Amino acid sequence: MERFWLQDVRVLLTQLGSSWEGLSARSVSTLQKQQKAREKIGDRKPWVSNLLLLAAQYKSPLVMLLIFAVFLSISLQEYSEGVIIAIVLLLTGGLSFFQERTAGKAIEHLKQLTRIKACVKRDGIIRDVYFEEIVPGDIVLLNAGDIIPGDACILESNDLHLNEAALTGESFPVAKFAGNCSVTGPLSKISNAVFKGTNVTNGSATVLVVNTGRNTVLGKIGRSLQQAEGPTSFEKGIYKFGYLLMYLTFVISGIILIVNVLQGKPIFDSVLFALALAVGLTPELLPAIMTITLSAGAKRMARKKVIVRKLTALQNLGEMDLLCCDKTGTITTGIMALNNAVDIEGAQSAKVLLYVYLNAFFQSGFSNPIDEAIMKVTGCDVADYRKIGEVPYDFHRKRLSILVGNEHQCIMITKGAVHNIVGVCSMIETRTGKIALDHATARQIENAFETFSSQGYRTLGVCYKNLAADSRLSKDDEADMVFLGLITLSDVPKNGIAESISRLKAIGIGLKIITGDNRFVAGHLATQIGVNTESLICGGDMEQLSDDALREAVNRTHVFAEVLPEQKEKIVKLLRQTGHAVGYLGDGINDANALKTADVGISIDNAVDVAKEAADIVLLDRDIDVIRQGVEEGRRTFGNTMKYIYITISANFGNMLSMAVASLVLPFLPILPVQILLNNFLSDLPAIALASDNVDKETLLKPAKWNLKFISRFMFVFGLQSSIFDFITFGVLYWYFYTAPALLRTGWFIESLLSEIAILFVLRTRLFFFKSKPSKALLASSAFTLLLFLFILCTPVSRKFAFYSLPATILGIIILIVIAYMTAAEMTKKWMMNKIR
C-alpha cells in the first residue's frame, strides 16, 4: 500500500480488515498463506541453490581453463585424457560441494534458534510471534529495544523515538507521533509511520502493520541500503594470501609454458602441464575447509548453549585479546534486591517506598532488573491509583517519570540517577516539611549518595510534584520538583567470577568493565573481583580529553563508569585502532552500536531485539566462562584452518617448483597433467579431515593472529625442502637407475603422495608428531587415501593414469627418502617454531 501515512487510521483499519483488537485467527491464517505464496515468487528452489553451490566450486579461472582443456582434448580426439581430467575435476568439486552443503544446513538450523519475535494483538489477546508470521493488518505493540517488523502506521505513541539510520542515514533518533501527516517527501520527514528495519530507542507505541516483506520500503530498496560488513582481519589475510598465490601461479606457470614450447615439447601437452601446475598450487579446498571447521565449531558451541549467528565470528573469537562488558548480569548475578528506601535524613521512609513502587508498577518501557527488584516488595497497596501519563526512561535524561492519580490527588513521580534527579528539583522534603534545595542540602544528598555507593549499592533518587488531573505529561514537566529520598539496591558478584576472569587472563584476554553506573559502585565491584581501578575513568572525564589522549587512556584503563551509549562505541573503536581484537558483551539498547563496532558482538537470549540482531554470538547462558570456552573454540577452528594452509601450500609449492625445474632439465615432462590432478585430489582427501582435528593445548593459550609474512616464509622454507627431496628422487630414478619416463613418473608420484600424507602428520602440530594425537577422522581418511591409491595402482585403472609396476628396490629407496624427508621436516619445524616464540 503506497503512501499509507497520508490516509486516515480508520480507513486503513477497514481496508486491511483489522480493528483495534487486531486480526482474527482466521484472517491471519488466510493472509499468511497469501504472503507465503507471494514471497516465494522469484525465490530459488532447493535444487537451484544446490546447483549454484556446485557451480561455485568451479568458479576459479584456473579450473575453468582446465574445463576448457577437457573440451579441447575431446575435440582433438584425445578422449582418454579429456575424460580422466573431467572425472578428477568432478570428484574434487563434488567433495567440496558436499562438505559445504552439509555445513551450510547446520548453520541455518542454528540461526533458527535466535529468530526475533514481535508482540502483537490478535482477537484482543496479546501474544509473541516470529517476524515472518507478521501480516498486514496486525496490531503490534512496540517498546524500547524492539525492531520494527514491517512498515506501519502509528495508532498510539508515548515519547516514541526511532533510530532510522538504516534507511535515512541519520544517526540521531527521530521523534514519532500518532496523527495525520501530509508529507510526500523523504522518509525522514514522515512522523506518523514507522518502517521495517528501524528500531525503537525510546518510548512505546501501538502500530498497525500495513506492508510486510518485499512490499516494505526496505524490501523495495533491497540490499542497496544495507551496509556491507567490512572484512575481518582473517578475511583480509585470506585476500592477501590469494593475491600472493595468484602472482606466483601466473609467473611460474607462464615461464614453464614458454620454456617448454621453446624446447620443442608438444604445445598441447605443455599447455595442459602449465594449467595443471597452476591448479596444483591452488589450495582449492580452502573455502570448504573454512566452512567445515567453522560450522563444526558452531555446532560444538551450540551444545554449550552458545549460538553462533555469523560463522566468521568464531575466527574473530580466536583472535580476540580484549573483552569489554557491562557489570550487571555478567560480573554480577543480575538479580537486584531493594535494600533501603530512605529520606534525606537517612531514616526508612514508607512514602519513598510507595512512590518508587508506583513508578515501577505503572512504567511500560523495557523490562529491567531495577523495576523487577522494586516490584518484589510487599505491602504497597496501589489499587486506588490509576496511570495518567508517562515519560519513558532514556540514557541521556537517566530518569523515568509516571503521572498517577487517585480520588485525592494527581502526582508526577520521577526516579533515576541521583544527580539527574537533583538537577530537576527546587525543593526537598524533610520530616518537618518542605525546604529549599540549596548548596548545603545538595551536599547532604551527595554525601549520602557517595556513602551508599562506596558500599557497593546502586543508589537512585526519587522526587515528585503535584499536577492537574488533565495534564499531558512531557519532559518539560520534569522541573521544580520535590526531592523525596533515596533507594539502594544490591547486585552481588557471581560466585567464581574472579576465577573466570583469571582464566580469561591465562589465555591472553584482558577484561574491561564499561558501565553506566557511578564511579563508586563500579570501583567497589572491580576491587571485589580483583580488577585494577587505579586509572578508573568516567564518561564526563572522557569528554575533556583529546582523541590522542583518550586513545592512550582507554588502553591503560580497566574500568569505565558513568558512560553514555555513544561513549561505549567510541571506547571500542579506539581499542580497535590501537591493534586490539575486541569483543563486546551487551544486552541493552545502549549496547547496539558498540556490539556492531566490536570485532565480536556478544549478546544474550533475553536481550532486547536490537542488541540480539547486532550481535554475532548469542549466549543462552549468561556466563563469562562460556565466552572463554568460545574463545578456545575459535582458536581451535583458526588453528585447524591454518593447518590446511600451512600443509597444503608448502606441499603444493614444493611440488610445483619440483615439476617446473624438472620439466626444464629432463627431455620429457616429469609428470603428466592427469597425474598432477590425481595427486592433487588424493592429497585433499585427508586434508578435509583437518577440520575436526585435535589441536595442541599451546594453541589455545594465546590469541590467534593472521601472519602473512610467516605463512610466506613457511611456504618457501618447507616448499624448498620438499623440492630438495623431489630432486633426490628424480636423480636416483633418472641418473642412477636410468628409469624410463613412465617408471620415473610413477616413482615420483608415489614419493610425492607418501610425502604429502607424511608431512600432514608432521606439520599438524608444533610438537614431535608422535607426541600429538591426531583425530580419528584424520587417521581414517589418510588410510582410505592410501587404500584408494593402492587400488588404482594395482588394477587396470592404473593404465588410464599411465602408472606402471616398480621394482622392489626402487620402492624401498622411495620409502627411505620419505622417512628422511619426515626427519628433516621435524628438525626444520622445531627451528621455525623456536624463532616465532
C-alpha positions in Angstrom: 0.0 0.0 0.0 1.7 3.2 -1.2 1.9 6.3 1.0 -0.3 4.8 3.6 0.8 7.5 6.1 -1.4 10.0 4.2 -4.6 8.0 4.9 -6.8 8.2 8.0 -6.3 5.4 10.5 -9.9 4.3 10.4 -9.8 3.9 6.6 -6.6 1.8 6.9 -8.2 -0.5 9.5 -11.2 -1.0 7.2 -9.1 -1.7 4.1 -6.9 -4.2 6.0 -9.9 -5.9 7.6 -8.5 -5.2 11.1 -9.6 -3.4 14.2 -8.1 -2.1 17.5 -8.5 -5.6 18.8 -6.3 -6.9 16.0 -6.9 -9.5 13.3 -8.9 -12.7 13.8 -7.2 -16.1 13.8 -9.0 -17.0 10.5 -7.9 -13.8 8.8 -4.3 -14.3 9.9 -4.2 -17.8 8.5 -5.5 -16.7 5.1 -3.1 -13.7 5.0 -0.1 -15.8 5.9 -0.9 -18.3 3.1 -1.2 -15.4 0.6 2.0 -13.8 1.9 3.9 -17.1 1.8 2.9 -17.6 -1.8 3.8 -14.1 -2.7 7.2 -14.0 -1.0 8.1 -17.3 -2.7 7.9 -15.7 -6.2 11.4 -15.5 -7.6 12.9 -17.5 -4.6 15.3 -20.2 -5.5 14.2 -23.7 -5.3 16.5 -26.0 -3.2 17.7 -27.8 -6.4 18.6 -24.5 -8.0 20.6 -23.4 -4.9 22.4 -26.7 -4.8 23.3 -26.4 -8.5 24.6 -22.9 -8.0 26.7 -24.1 -5.0 28.1 -26.9 -7.1 28.9 -24.4 -9.9 30.7 -22.2 -7.4 33.2 -25.0 -6.8 34.4 -24.4 -10.4 34.5 -20.6 -10.5 38.3 -20.4 -10.2 39.7 -19.1 -13.5 42.3 -21.9 -13.4 39.8 -24.6 -13.0 37.7 -23.0 -15.8 40.7 -23.2 -18.1 41.1 -26.9 -17.3 37.4 -27.4 -18.2 38.1 -25.7 -21.5 41.1 -28.1 -21.9 38.8 -31.0 -21.4 36.6 -29.9 -24.3 39.7 -29.1 -26.4 41.2 -32.5 -25.8 37.9 -34.2 -26.8 37.7 -32.1 -30.0 41.3 -33.2 -30.8 40.1 -36.8 -30.2 42.3 -37.2 -27.1 39.3 -38.8 -25.4 41.1 -40.8 -22.7 43.0 -37.8 -21.3 40.0 -35.5 -21.5 37.6 -37.9 -19.7 40.2 -38.6 -16.9 40.7 -34.8 -16.3 36.9 -34.3 -16.2 36.4 -37.2 -13.7 39.1 -35.8 -11.4 37.6 -32.3 -11.6 34.1 -33.6 -10.9 35.3 -35.6 -7.9 37.2 -32.7 -6.4 34.3 -30.2 -6.9 31.7 -32.8 -5.7 33.7 -33.4 -2.5 33.9 -29.7 -1.7 30.2 -29.2 -2.6 29.0 -32.0 -0.3 31.0 -30.6 2.7 29.9 -27.0 2.2 26.2 -28.0 1.7 26.2 -30.1 4.9 27.9 -27.3 6.9 25.5 -24.7 5.5 22.5 -26.6 6.6 23.8 -27.0 10.1 24.4 -23.2 10.3 20.9 -22.4 9.0 19.5 -24.7 11.8 21.5 -22.8 14.4 20.2 -19.4 13.1 16.7 -20.6 13.7 17.4 -20.7 17.4 17.8 -16.9 17.6 14.8 -15.7 15.5 13.3 -12.4 16.6 9.7 -12.1 17.8 7.2 -9.2 17.9 4.4 -8.5 20.3 1.0 -8.5 18.5 -2.6 -8.2 19.4 -4.9 -10.7 17.7 -8.5 -11.4 18.7 -7.9 -9.0 21.6 -5.2 -11.2 23.0 -1.5 -10.1 23.2 1.0 -12.7 22.1 4.5 -13.1 20.7 5.0 -14.2 17.1 8.0 -14.6 14.8 8.7 -11.7 12.4 7.9 -13.8 9.4 4.5 -14.5 10.8 3.5 -10.8 10.8 0.9 -9.9 8.2 -0.7 -6.6 7.0 -3.4 -5.7 9.5 -1.6 -6.9 12.6 -1.6 -4.6 15.6 1.9 -4.6 17.0 3.0 -3.2 20.4 6.4 -1.6 20.4 8.8 -0.8 23.3 12.3 0.4 23.6 14.7 -2.0 22.0 12.2 -3.5 19.6 13.0 -3.8 15.8 10.1 -2.8 13.5 8.8 -5.9 11.7 7.0 -4.1 8.9 6.0 -0.7 7.6 3.3 0.5 9.9 1.0 3.4 10.8 1.2 4.7 14.4 -2.1 4.3 16.3 -0.8 5.4 19.7 2.6 6.6 20.9 4.3 7.7 24.1 7.5 9.7 23.7 8.4 7.4 20.8 11.9 7.8 19.2 13.3 5.7 16.5 16.8 5.0 15.0 16.2 5.2 11.2 19.8 5.2 10.2 19.4 2.0 8.2 17.0 3.9 5.8 17.9 7.6 6.1 21.5 7.6 7.2 20.5 9.9 10.0 22.2 8.6 13.2 20.3 10.8 15.7 16.9 9.3 16.9 13.8 10.9 15.4 10.5 11.5 17.2 7.3 9.8 16.0 3.7 10.6 16.8 0.2 9.3 16.2 -1.9 11.5 13.9 -2.2 12.9 10.4 0.8 13.6 8.1 0.7 15.3 4.7 4.4 14.8 3.8 5.1 13.3 0.4 8.8 13.9 0.6 11.7 12.0 2.2 11.2 9.3 4.8 12.9 11.3 7.4 10.1 13.8 7.4 7.3 11.3 7.9 6.3 11.5 11.6 3.2 9.2 11.9 4.7 6.0 10.4 7.5 3.5 11.3 9.4 1.4 8.8 10.8 -2.1 8.7 14.5 -2.4 9.8 14.5 0.6 12.1 14.4 0.2 15.9 12.8 1.9 18.9 15.4 3.8 21.0 12.9 5.3 23.4 9.2 5.2 24.4 6.4 2.9 23.4 3.7 2.7 20.7 0.9 0.7 19.2 1.1 0.4 15.4 -0.9 -1.0 12.5 1.2 -3.0 10.1 0.4 -2.1 6.5 3.2 -3.6 4.4 5.5 -6.6 5.0 8.3 -8.3 3.3 9.1 -7.1 -0.2 6.3 -4.5 -0.1 8.1 -2.5 2.6 10.4 0.4 1.9 13.4 -1.7 2.9 12.2 -4.6 0.8 11.8 -2.4 -2.3 15.2 -0.8 -1.9 16.7 -4.3 -1.5 20.2 -4.6 -0.3 21.5 -1.3 -1.6 20.9 0.5 1.7 22.1 -2.4 3.8 25.7 -1.6 4.9 28.1 -4.3 3.8 30.1 -5.6 6.7 33.8 -4.9 6.3 36.1 -7.9 6.0 37.5 -9.3 9.2 41.3 -9.4 9.8 41.2 -13.1 8.9 39.4 -12.4 5.7 41.9 -9.6 4.8 44.7 -12.1 5.4 43.0 -14.6 3.1 42.7 -11.9 0.3 46.4 -11.0 0.6 47.3 -14.7 0.6 45.2 -15.2 -2.5 47.0 -12.4 -4.3 50.4 -13.9 -3.4 49.4 -17.3 -4.8 47.9 -15.7 -7.9 51.2 -13.9 -8.6 53.3 -17.0 -8.1 50.9 -19.1 -10.2 50.9 -16.9 -13.2 54.6 -16.1 -13.1 55.9 -19.7 -12.6 53.3 -21.3 -14.9 53.9 -18.8 -17.6 57.7 -19.2 -17.6 57.3 -23.0 -17.7 54.9 -22.9 -20.6 57.2 -20.6 -22.6 60.3 -22.6 -21.9 58.7 -26.0 -22.7 57.3 -24.7 -26.0 60.8 -23.2 -26.9 62.3 -26.6 -26.1 60.1 -28.2 -28.8 57.8 -30.2 -26.5 54.2 -30.7 -27.7 52.2 -27.5 -27.4 49.0 -29.1 -26.2 50.8 -31.2 -23.5 52.8 -28.1 -22.5 49.6 -26.0 -22.1 47.9 -28.8 -20.1 51.0 -29.2 -18.0 51.2 -25.5 -17.1 47.5 -25.4 -16.3 47.8 -28.5 -14.1 50.8 -26.9 -12.3 48.7 -23.8 -11.7 45.8 -25.8 -10.2 48.2 -27.8 -8.2 49.5 -24.7 -6.4 46.0 -23.5 -5.5 44.5 -24.7 -2.2 41.1 -25.1 -3.9 39.5 -26.7 -0.8 40.3 -23.7 1.4 36.7 -22.3 1.3 35.3 -25.7 2.1 37.8 -26.3 4.9 36.9 -22.9 6.4 33.2 -23.6 6.2 33.6 -27.1 7.7 35.8 -26.0 10.6 33.6 -23.1 11.4 30.3 -25.0 11.2 31.8 -27.8 13.3 32.9 -25.3 15.9 29.5 -23.6 15.8 27.8 -27.0 16.5 30.1 -27.7 19.4 29.3 -24.2 20.8 25.6 -24.8 20.4 25.9 -27.8 22.8 27.4 -25.4 25.3 24.4 -23.0 24.9 26.2 -20.6 22.6 24.6 -19.8 19.3 26.9 -18.5 16.5 24.9 -16.2 14.2 27.8 -15.3 11.9 30.3 -18.0 11.1 33.3 -15.6 10.8 32.6 -14.6 14.4 34.3 -17.8 15.6 37.5 -16.8 13.7 37.3 -13.4 15.4 36.8 -15.0 18.8 40.1 -16.8 18.2 41.8 -13.5 17.6 40.2 -11.6 20.5 42.5 -10.3 23.2 40.1 -7.9 25.0 36.6 -8.4 26.3 34.5 -5.3 27.1 31.3 -5.8 29.1 28.8 -4.3 31.5 28.8 -5.4 35.0 25.1 -6.3 35.6 24.4 -9.9 34.8 27.9 -10.6 33.6 30.1 -9.8 36.5 27.2 -9.7 39.0 24.2 -12.1 39.3 21.9 -9.6 37.6 19.3 -10.2 40.3 18.9 -7.0 42.2 17.4 -6.6 45.6 15.9 -3.4 47.1 17.8 -2.7 50.4 16.6 0.6 51.6 14.1 3.4 50.9 15.2 6.4 53.0 14.5 10.1 53.3 17.1 12.9 53.3 17.9 12.2 56.9 18.7 8.5 56.3 15.6 7.1 58.0 13.4 4.4 56.5 10.5 6.1 54.6 7.2 4.4 53.7 6.4 7.3 51.4 9.6 6.9 49.4 8.9 3.2 49.1 5.3 3.7 48.0 6.2 6.3 45.4 9.1 4.3 43.9 6.7 1.3 43.8 4.1 3.3 41.9 6.8 4.4 39.4 7.9 0.9 38.8 4.4 -0.6 38.8 3.0 1.7 36.1 6.0 2.1 33.8 5.6 0.5 30.4 9.1 0.7 29.0 11.5 -2.2 28.6 11.9 -4.7 31.4 14.9 -4.1 33.7 16.4 -5.5 36.9 15.8 -2.4 39.0 12.0 -2.3 38.4 11.8 -6.0 38.9 13.5 -5.7 42.3 11.2 -2.9 43.3 8.1 -4.9 42.3 9.1 -7.8 44.6 8.4 -5.5 47.6 5.3 -6.5 49.5 2.9 -4.3 51.5 2.5 -1.5 48.9 -1.2 -1.0 48.0 -1.7 0.7 44.7 -5.3 -0.4 43.9 -6.6 3.1 44.3 -4.2 4.6 41.8 -4.5 4.8 38.0 -1.9 5.7 35.4 -2.4 9.0 33.6 0.8 9.6 31.7 4.4 8.5 31.3 7.8 9.9 30.1 9.9 6.7 29.5 13.5 6.4 30.6 16.3 7.4 28.2 20.0 7.2 28.5 20.6 10.9 28.4 18.0 12.1 30.9 18.5 9.0 33.0 15.1 9.5 34.5 11.7 7.8 34.3 8.5 9.8 35.1 5.0 8.5 35.8 1.8 10.5 36.3 -0.6 8.7 38.6 -3.8 9.7 40.4 -6.4 8.7 42.9 -9.5 10.4 44.2 -7.4 12.9 46.3 -4.5 14.0 44.1 -2.6 13.6 40.9 1.2 13.1 41.3 4.1 13.0 38.9 6.7 10.6 40.4 10.3 10.5 38.9 13.1 8.2 39.7 16.6 8.0 38.3 20.3 8.7 38.7 20.8 10.9 41.8 22.5 13.8 40.1 19.9 13.9 37.3 17.1 13.9 39.9 18.7 16.6 42.0 19.0 18.6 38.8 15.2 18.9 38.3 14.4 19.6 42.0 14.0 23.0 43.7 12.6 21.7 47.0 13.4 18.9 49.4 11.0 17.1 51.7 12.1 16.6 55.3 10.2 15.2 58.3 9.1 18.7 59.3 8.1 19.9 55.8 9.5 21.1 52.5 12.6 23.4 52.4 14.5 24.9 49.5 17.1 22.7 47.9 20.3 24.8 48.4 24.0 24.0 48.3 24.0 22.6 51.8 21.1 20.2 51.3 22.5 19.2 47.9 25.8 18.4 49.6 23.9 16.3 52.1 22.3 14.3 49.3 25.7 13.9 47.6 27.3 12.6 50.9 24.6 10.0 51.3 24.9 9.0 47.7 28.7 8.6 48.0 28.4 6.6 51.2 25.9 4.1 49.8 27.7 3.9 46.5 31.1 3.2 48.1 29.5 0.3 49.9 28.6 -1.2 46.5 24.9 -0.2 46.5 23.2 1.0 43.3 21.6 4.3 44.5 18.7 6.1 42.8 16.9 9.4 43.7 13.1 9.8 43.9 11.2 13.1 43.5 7.7 14.2 42.9 5.3 17.1 42.3 1.5 17.6 42.1 -0.1 18.2 38.7 -3.6 18.8 37.4 -5.5 15.6 36.6 -5.9 16.7 32.9 -2.2 17.3 32.5 -0.5 15.8 29.4 2.9 14.7 30.8 6.1 15.6 28.9 9.8 16.0 29.6 9.2 19.7 30.2 7.3 18.8 33.4 10.5 17.5 34.9 11.3 20.7 36.7 10.7 22.4 40.1 10.1 19.0 41.7 10.4 18.0 45.3 13.3 15.7 46.3 11.8 12.9 48.4 14.6 10.4 49.1 16.9 7.6 48.0 16.6 3.9 47.3 19.5 1.5 47.4 19.8 -1.8 45.6 22.3 -4.6 45.7 23.6 -6.9 43.0 26.4 -9.1 44.3 29.2 -10.6 42.2 28.7 -14.1 40.8 30.3 -17.0 42.6 33.6 -17.8 41.0 33.7 -14.7 38.8 37.2 -13.8 39.9 38.4 -17.3 38.9 36.6 -16.9 35.5 38.4 -13.6 34.9 41.7 -15.2 35.9 41.1 -18.0 33.3 40.4 -15.4 30.6 43.7 -13.7 31.5 45.5 -17.0 31.4 44.6 -17.4 27.7 45.6 -13.9 26.8 42.3 -11.9 27.2 42.1 -8.8 29.2 38.8 -7.6 30.7 37.4 -4.0 30.6 34.3 -3.1 32.5 32.2 -0.4 30.8 29.1 0.6 32.9 26.6 3.4 33.2 26.8 3.1 37.0 28.6 5.7 39.1 32.3 5.5 39.8 31.9 4.4 43.4 29.8 1.4 42.6 32.0 0.4 39.7 35.1 0.9 41.7 33.8 -1.1 44.6 32.8 -4.0 42.4 36.1 -4.0 40.5 38.0 -4.2 43.8 35.9 -7.1 44.9 36.8 -9.2 41.8 40.4 -8.1 41.5 40.2 -5.7 38.6 42.7 -2.8 38.7 40.9 0.5 39.4 43.9 2.8 39.6 43.0 4.5 36.3 39.2 4.4 36.5 37.7 6.9 34.1 34.2 8.4 33.9 32.2 9.4 30.9 32.4 13.1 31.8 36.2 12.9 32.0 36.4 11.3 28.6 34.7 14.4 27.1 37.6 16.6 28.3 40.3 14.5 26.6 41.7 14.9 23.0 41.4 11.9 20.8 45.1 11.0 21.2 44.9 11.4 25.0 41.7 9.3 25.1 43.3 6.6 22.9 46.1 6.3 25.4 43.7 6.4 28.4 41.4 3.7 27.1 44.3 1.3 26.7 45.5 1.6 30.3 42.1 1.9 31.9 40.2 -1.3 33.0 37.0 0.3 34.5 34.8 2.9 32.7 31.9 4.4 34.7 29.0 6.7 34.0 29.4 6.3 30.3 26.8 7.1 27.6 25.9 4.7 24.7 27.9 6.7 22.2 30.9 6.6 24.5 30.8 2.8 24.7 31.1 2.7 20.9 33.9 5.2 21.0 35.9 3.1 23.5 35.6 0.0 21.3 36.6 2.0 18.2 39.7 3.4 19.9 40.7 0.0 21.3 40.5 -1.5 17.8 42.5 1.4 16.3 45.4 0.5 18.7 45.6 -3.0 17.3 43.3 -4.9 19.7 40.8 -7.5 18.6 37.8 -6.5 20.8 34.8 -8.5 22.0 31.8 -6.7 23.4 29.2 -8.3 25.6 25.9 -6.4 26.0 22.2 -6.8 26.0 20.6 -3.3 26.1 19.5 -0.7 23.6 22.5 1.4 24.6 24.8 -1.5 23.6 23.7 -1.9 20.0 26.3 0.4 18.4 29.1 -1.0 20.5 28.1 -4.5 19.5 28.2 -3.6 15.8 31.6 -1.8 16.2 33.4 -4.6 18.0 35.2 -7.4 16.2 32.9 -9.8 18.0 29.5 -8.7 19.3 28.1 -11.0 22.0 24.6 -10.8 23.4 22.2 -13.0 25.4 19.0 -14.7 24.5 16.7 -12.4 26.6 18.4 -9.2 25.3 16.4 -6.5 23.5 15.8 -7.3 19.8 18.2 -4.6 18.5 21.1 -6.0 20.7 20.5 -9.6 19.5 20.3 -8.5 15.9 23.6 -6.6 16.2 25.4 -9.5 17.9 27.5 -12.1 16.1 27.1 -14.6 19.0 24.1 -15.1 21.4 24.6 -16.8 24.8 21.7 -18.9 26.1 23.5 -18.9 29.4 25.0 -15.6 30.6 28.2 -16.9 32.0 31.6 -15.2 31.3 33.3 -18.6 31.4 31.2 -19.7 28.4 32.9 -16.9 26.5 36.3 -18.3 27.4 35.2 -21.7 26.0 34.0 -19.9 22.9 37.4 -18.2 22.5 39.1 -21.6 22.8 36.7 -23.0 20.2 37.6 -20.0 17.9 41.3 -20.7 18.3 40.7 -24.4 17.6 38.9 -23.6 14.3 41.5 -20.9 13.4 44.3 -23.4 14.2 42.8 -26.2 12.0 42.2 -23.7 9.1 45.8 -22.6 9.4 47.0 -26.2 9.4 45.4 -26.7 6.0 47.0 -23.6 4.7 50.5 -24.4 6.1 50.5 -28.0 5.0 48.8 -27.7 1.6 50.5 -24.5 0.4 54.0 -25.7 1.3 53.5 -29.1 -0.2 51.9 -27.7 -3.4 54.6 -25.1 -3.8 57.3 -27.7 -3.4 55.6 -30.0 -5.9 55.1 -27.2 -8.4 58.7 -26.0 -8.1 60.0 -29.6 -8.4 57.9 -30.3 -11.5 58.8 -26.9 -13.0 62.5 -27.3 -12.7 62.4 -31.0 -13.7 60.5 -30.1 -16.9 63.3 -27.7 -17.8 66.1 -30.3 -17.2 64.5 -33.5 -18.4 63.9 -34.1 -22.1 60.3 -35.2 -21.3 57.5 -33.9 -19.0 58.4 -35.3 -15.5 54.7 -36.0 -14.8 51.6 -35.9 -16.9 48.8 -33.4 -16.3 46.2 -36.1 -15.3 48.7 -37.4 -12.7 49.1 -33.8 -11.3 45.3 -33.6 -10.9 45.0 -37.0 -9.4 47.8 -36.2 -6.9 46.0 -33.0 -6.0 42.7 -34.8 -5.5 44.2 -37.7 -3.4 46.1 -35.3 -1.1 43.0 -33.3 -0.5 41.1 -36.3 0.9 42.9 -36.5 4.3 43.3 -32.7 4.3 39.5 -32.3 4.7 39.7 -34.2 8.0 41.9 -31.4 9.4 38.6 -29.6 10.0 37.9 -31.9 13.0 41.5 -32.5 14.1 42.8 -32.2 17.6 44.9 -29.1 18.4 47.8 -28.6 20.8 47.0 -27.1 24.2 49.6 -24.4 23.4 47.4 -23.2 20.5 44.6 -22.3 22.9 46.7 -20.2 25.3 47.1 -17.1 23.2 45.2 -15.1 20.6 45.3 -16.5 17.1 46.7 -13.9 14.7 46.9 -14.0 10.9 50.6 -13.6 9.9 51.1 -13.5 6.1 54.8 -12.9 6.5 55.2 -16.1 8.5 52.9 -18.1 6.1 55.1 -16.9 3.1 58.3 -17.9 4.9 56.7 -21.2 5.9 55.7 -21.9 2.3 59.1 -21.1 0.9 61.1 -23.0 3.6 59.1 -26.2 3.6 58.4 -25.9 -0.2 62.1 -25.8 -0.9 62.8 -28.6 1.5 60.2 -30.7 -0.3 61.7 -29.9 -3.6 65.1 -31.0 -2.5 63.8 -34.5 -1.7 61.9 -34.4 -5.0 65.1 -33.7 -6.8 66.8 -36.5 -5.0 64.0 -38.8 -6.2 64.4 -37.6 -9.7 68.2 -38.0 -9.6 68.0 -41.5 -8.2 65.4 -42.7 -10.6 66.8 -41.0 -13.8 70.6 -40.9 -13.4 71.2 -43.9 -11.1 68.5 -46.4 -12.3 68.2 -44.9 -15.8 64.4 -45.2 -15.4 62.2 -44.8 -18.4 59.8 -41.8 -18.4 56.7 -43.9 -17.4 58.5 -45.5 -14.5 60.0 -42.2 -13.3 56.6 -40.6 -13.3 55.1 -43.5 -11.3 58.0 -43.4 -8.8 57.8 -39.7 -8.3 54.0 -39.8 -8.0 54.4 -42.4 -5.2 57.1 -40.4 -3.4 55.0 -37.2 -3.7 51.8 -38.7 -2.4 53.5 -40.5 0.5 55.4 -37.3 1.4 52.2 -35.2 1.4 50.5 -37.6 3.8 53.6 -37.9 6.0 54.1 -34.2 6.1 50.5 -33.7 7.1 51.2 -35.6 10.4 54.4 -33.7 11.0 53.1 -30.1 10.4 49.7 -30.5 12.0 51.4 -30.0 15.4 54.1 -27.9 17.0 55.2 -30.9 19.0 57.1 -34.0 17.8 54.4 -35.8 15.7 54.4 -38.9 17.9 53.5 -36.7 21.0 50.4 -35.2 19.4 47.4 -37.4 18.9 45.6 -36.8 15.6 41.8 -37.2 15.3 40.3 -40.5 14.3 38.8 -38.9 11.2 42.3 -37.8 10.1 43.7 -41.3 10.6 40.8 -42.9 8.8 40.9 -40.5 5.8 44.6 -41.0 5.4 44.3 -44.8 5.5 41.4 -44.6 3.0 43.6 -42.4 0.7 46.4 -44.9 0.7 44.0 -47.8 0.1 42.4 -45.9 -2.8 45.8 -45.3 -4.4 46.8 -48.9 -4.0 43.5 -49.9 -5.7 44.3 -47.5 -8.6 47.9 -48.7 -8.8 47.1 -52.5 -8.7 44.2 -52.6 -11.1 43.7 -51.9 -14.8 42.7 -48.4 -13.8 46.4 -47.6 -13.4 46.8 -47.7 -17.2 44.4 -44.7 -17.5 46.8 -42.7 -15.4 50.0 -44.1 -17.1 51.2 -45.9 -14.0 53.5 -48.9 -14.2 54.8 -51.5 -11.7 58.1 -50.6 -10.0 60.9 -52.9 -8.8 61.1 -53.6 -5.1 64.5 -51.8 -4.9 63.0 -48.6 -6.2 60.1 -48.8 -3.8 62.4 -49.3 -0.9 64.5 -46.3 -1.8 61.4 -44.2 -2.2 60.3 -45.2 1.4 63.8 -44.3 2.7 63.5 -40.9 1.0 60.1 -40.3 2.6 61.5 -41.2 6.1 64.5 -38.9 5.6 62.1 -36.1 4.5 60.0 -36.5 7.6 63.1 -36.3 9.8 64.3 -33.2 8.1 60.8 -31.6 8.3 60.7 -32.3 12.1 64.1 -30.5 12.5 63.0 -27.6 10.3 59.7 -27.3 12.2 61.4 -27.1 15.5 63.8 -24.4 14.3 60.9 -22.3 12.8 58.7 -22.7 15.9 61.5 -21.6 18.2 62.0 -18.5 16.1 58.4 -17.3 16.5 58.1 -17.9 20.2 
